[in-house]
Amino acid sequence: MLKNKLFESYYDWWKNIDKIILLLILSLFLLGLFFSFVSTSIIASDKLGTNSYYFFLKHFVFICVGISLLFLISFIERNKLIYISLILFLICTVFLILVPFFGVEVKGSKRWLNFGFLPRFQPIEILKPFIIITIGFLLTLKNIKNLYFRFILSFIIILPIILLLMIQPDIGQSILVIIVWLSLIFISGVNLFLFFSSFFILGGFVSYLIIYIPKFSYIKLRLISFLNPSSGNSYQSDKASEAIINGGLFGKGIGEGTLNTKVPEAHTDYIISVISEEFGAISIILIMLIYLFLSFKVMKIIDKEDNNLIKLILLGCVVLILMQTFIHVGVNIRILPTTGMTLPYLSNGGSSIISTSIISGIILNFTKRKIKY
């Protein structure tokens, strides 16, 4: 009896899941696994003094966990997933609050927690998917008729998160969260004057912190090095750009790249340059097309969706993936200053993979053709 019920549940899931979106997501994860294999074995050899696949195996484990989580989230009934996400939003926010007090500091930034029994993780990465659902939920609350009150409520929720990110400091994630929030309130129908006022207020606040607060002086240095490359503070960005140029259209070949030995975070923050150096610009174009096609498929479903909450959540997920991809690629090709942003699906890093998996699970869940209540 139990076996029959499980089979029926699986069959119902498979029948209703959008198989093209599923294929695109799995393809991106598998590409990330492949590029991790070819780009990180040499890093492990240098750091561990042996022919080791330490980083690849670590990435493989997180991919397996992430894909399992993706399937689990896509199985959960829609309303249950929303309420579970609201609870997880509160829990992850508590973790974010703990970062300034108990966080692990790396290169002057305190962004990670390490409880000993758990691997080091970055709370904001896990929190981002639940921010989307929480803001979408607040903006579509039927009990609150006034849209502007809902907007203010969402602002009250998002402001402490931005402040906590500033304390770490993590301007890149702060900007990403602000962009996602602004996208959601814009689509929800907020007055344009109010929308642009919020944009300029938050933009002015971030600018003030960067210019006048000493803790954020490193961001000012990054901006100066971006605007004036001859200042000598753009070593990583210069090497990433050189790698893309040296790779040309078709690349230097597997294992022939040198960026992963010159830049410490090449397999995370500069993975697109590593790929371009070994496989060429053509590979980057193809990868970007997969991202765009995935977004296009989701947007088509959003256009047909009647539920405003589901529309906002799916839109938020698409904006998050596209903006994070744009920022990552923009930094690598030097049209944006360095932010330390990972590339969804492809970059190494457990927190990033889990975050992307949660977002992908939400997308798969809310793009199913039929939902049983």
Secondary structure, DSSP 8 states (H G I E B T S, - for coil): -HHHHHHHHHHHHHHHS-HHHHHHHHHHHHHHHHHHHHHHHHHHHHHHSSS--HHHHHHHHHHHHHHHHHHHHHHS-HHHHHHHHHHHHHHHHHHHHHHHHH-EEETTEEEEB--SSS--B-HHHHHHHHHHHHHHHHHT-TT---HHHHHHHHHHHHHHHHHHHHHTT-HHHHHHHHHHHHHHHHHTT--HHHHHHHHHHHHHHHHHHHHH-GGGHHHHHHHHHHH-GGGS--HHHHHHHHHHHHHTTT-S-TT---HHHH-TTTTTTTHHHHHHHHH-HHHHHHHHHHHHHHHHHHHHHHHH---HHHHHHHHHHHHHHHHHHHHHHHHHTTSS-------TTTS--HHHHHHHHHHHHHHHHHT-S----
